[in-house]
Amino acid sequence: MAGTKKQSLSESWAELDEAVAAMPEGQRKIIHAAIDEFAERGYAASSTLAIAGRAGVSEGLIFKYFKNKIALLRQIVFPILATAIIPLAIRGVKSVTDLQHETFAGLLRALVRERLEFARRHQKHLRILLQELPLNEELRTGMVKMLKSELFPVLQQKILQHQKTGELRPMPPEQMLSLIMPQILGFVLGRAVLGLQFGKSDEADLDVLIEVMLQGLHAPGIYDKKR
């Protein structure tokens, strides 16, 4: 079962590369260069001239495909984020939640590892996403809608399962999820995007993260009993 899920996820990772590879060479170079430029310098500080230089094409070729810089962002970069990166992120989480984990700690550990791998693989796209989410209502609304409809119910169901065993304290699953998600996102983005590391390794810091999260999430008394 686990092998099937891993293969499915690997195929998902390839979808984005295949979509871009099918484009004309000049357009493909422009897309890769635009992603690099926007990720490193931000949209406001980027220019079509700099993008053309990175791509090794003329600035005129950019205008052949795109009216201006904002069109390049909206017609290519945003669709890649909205139709590829975000769905791939959701699919990656589901590849973890579809598997059985004996403890909630095991689920959290697998989830954070998968998110960290994803974030490092798509670091440039995430930098653009973080820059543009506060500014682009359409992108932000679409992302929240997908999370609420496809991801949150799955995670809430997992929380309910571990609450029934007495491992987690009784509280609304959506409330618990609202406490868990910022900690996971902060850990993953801190390491993958900002390069923060406080322990000797990912696993060392992950151990601390899980321990801190569970001390606040375990049902009263259960954590002391297990020590």
C-alpha positions in Angstrom: 0.0 0.0 0.0 2.7 2.4 1.0 4.6 1.7 -2.3 1.5 2.5 -4.3 1.1 5.8 -2.6 4.7 6.8 -3.1 4.5 5.9 -6.8 1.3 8.0 -7.1 3.0 11.0 -5.4 6.1 10.7 -7.7 3.8 10.7 -10.7 2.1 13.9 -9.3 5.5 15.6 -9.0 6.2 14.9 -12.6 3.0 16.6 -13.9 4.3 20.1 -13.6 7.6 19.3 -15.4 5.7 17.5 -18.2 3.3 20.5 -18.7 6.2 23.0 -18.9 8.3 20.6 -21.2 5.4 20.5 -23.7 5.7 24.3 -24.3 7.8 25.9 -27.1 11.4 26.2 -26.1 11.5 30.0 -25.9 8.3 30.1 -23.8 9.7 27.4 -21.5 12.9 29.4 -21.0 10.9 32.5 -20.2 8.8 30.7 -17.6 11.8 29.2 -15.8 13.6 32.6 -15.9 10.5 34.4 -14.6 10.1 32.0 -11.7 13.8 32.4 -10.8 13.6 36.2 -11.1 10.3 36.6 -9.1 11.5 34.2 -6.4 14.8 35.9 -5.9 13.9 39.6 -6.4 10.2 39.7 -5.9 7.7 40.8 -8.5 8.1 44.6 -7.9 11.9 44.5 -8.3 11.9 42.3 -11.4 11.9 43.4 -15.0 11.2 41.8 -18.3 14.7 42.8 -19.4 16.2 40.9 -16.5 14.0 37.9 -17.2 15.0 37.9 -20.9 18.7 38.0 -19.8 18.2 35.0 -17.5 16.4 33.1 -20.3 18.9 34.0 -23.0 16.2 35.4 -25.3 15.3 38.8 -26.5 12.9 41.0 -24.5 10.8 41.1 -27.7 10.2 37.4 -27.4 8.7 37.9 -24.0 6.3 40.4 -25.5 5.4 37.9 -28.2 4.0 35.6 -25.6 3.0 38.1 -22.9 1.7 41.6 -23.1 3.8 42.8 -20.1 5.3 41.7 -16.8 1.9 41.5 -15.0 0.6 39.3 -17.8 3.5 37.0 -17.4 2.8 36.7 -13.7 -1.0 36.1 -14.2 -0.9 33.9 -17.3 1.9 31.6 -16.4 3.1 31.8 -12.8 -0.3 32.1 -11.1 -1.8 29.2 -13.0 1.3 27.0 -12.2 0.7 27.9 -8.5 -3.0 27.5 -8.6 -3.4 24.4 -10.8 -0.2 22.5 -10.1 1.7 23.5 -6.9 -1.3 23.8 -4.6 -3.0 20.6 -5.8 0.3 18.8 -5.5 0.7 20.0 -2.0 -2.8 18.7 -1.1 -2.1 15.4 -2.8 1.1 15.1 -0.9 -0.6 15.5 2.5 -3.3 13.0 1.5 -0.5 10.5 0.6 0.4 10.7 4.3 -3.1 10.7 5.8 -4.3 7.8 3.6 -1.8 5.6 5.6 -2.4 4.2 9.0 -0.4 5.6 11.9 -0.5 4.0 15.4 -0.1 7.3 17.2 -0.9 11.0 16.5 2.8 11.7 16.9 3.6 9.3 14.1 1.1 11.0 11.8 2.5 14.5 12.7 6.1 13.3 12.1 5.2 11.8 8.7 3.2 14.9 7.7 6.0 17.4 8.6 8.6 15.3 6.8 6.5 15.2 3.6 5.8 19.0 3.8 9.5 19.7 4.3 10.4 17.6 1.3 7.7 19.3 -0.8 8.8 22.8 0.3 12.4 22.2 -0.5 11.6 20.8 -3.9 9.3 23.8 -4.8 11.2 26.5 -2.8 11.1 29.1 -5.7 7.3 28.6 -6.2 6.7 29.0 -2.5 8.6 32.2 -2.3 6.4 33.6 -5.1 3.3 32.3 -3.4 4.2 33.9 -0.1 4.9 37.2 -1.8 1.7 37.3 -3.8 -0.9 35.7 -1.5 -1.5 38.8 0.6 -1.8 40.9 -2.6 -3.9 38.6 -4.9 -7.4 37.9 -3.6 -8.3 35.5 -6.4 -5.2 33.3 -5.7 -5.8 33.5 -1.9 -9.5 32.7 -2.2 -8.8 29.7 -4.5 -6.2 28.3 -2.1 -8.4 28.7 1.0 -11.3 27.0 -0.9 -9.2 24.0 -1.9 -7.8 23.6 1.6 -11.3 23.8 3.2 -12.9 21.4 0.8 -10.1 18.8 0.2 -7.6 18.9 3.1 -9.1 20.2 6.3 -11.9 17.5 6.5 -9.3 14.7 6.1 -7.1 16.1 8.9 -10.1 16.7 11.2 -11.2 13.1 10.7 -7.7 12.0 11.8 -7.9 14.1 14.9 -11.3 12.6 15.7 -9.9 9.1 15.4 -7.1 9.8 17.9 -9.5 11.6 20.2 -11.7 8.5 20.4 -8.7 6.4 21.6 -8.1 9.0 24.4 -4.8 10.1 23.0 -5.9 13.7 22.3 -7.9 16.0 24.5 -11.6 16.4 23.7 -12.0 19.7 21.9 -13.5 20.7 18.5 -11.2 19.1 15.7 -11.3 22.4 13.7 -10.0 24.3 16.8 -7.2 21.8 17.3 -6.3 21.9 13.6 -6.1 25.7 13.8 -3.4 25.3 16.5 -1.5 22.5 14.7 -1.3 24.1 11.2 0.6 27.3 12.1 3.2 25.3 14.0 3.8 22.9 11.0 3.8 25.7 8.5 6.2 27.8 10.6 8.6 24.9 11.0 8.5 23.9 7.3 8.8 27.4 5.9 11.4 28.4 8.4 13.7 25.6 7.3 12.9 25.4 3.6 12.5 29.1 2.8 14.4 31.0 5.5 17.1 28.4 6.2 16.5 28.3 9.9 17.9 25.4 11.9 18.4 25.2 15.6 19.4 21.6 16.3 22.0 19.3 14.7 19.5 18.0 12.1 16.0 18.1 10.8 15.2 15.1 12.9 16.5 16.7 16.1 14.4 19.8 15.6 11.4 17.7 14.5 11.7 15.7 17.8 11.4 19.0 19.7 8.5 20.2 17.6 6.5 17.0 18.1 7.2 17.0 21.9 6.1 20.6 22.3 3.0 20.1 20.2 1.9 17.0 22.0 2.4 18.3 25.5 -0.4 20.8 24.7 -2.5 18.4 22.7 -2.5 15.2 24.8 -5.6 14.5 27.0 -5.0 15.5 30.6 -2.7 13.0 32.4 -1.9 10.8 29.5 1.4 12.4 28.7 2.7 11.9 32.3 1.5 8.3 32.2 3.5 7.5 29.1 6.8 9.0 30.4 
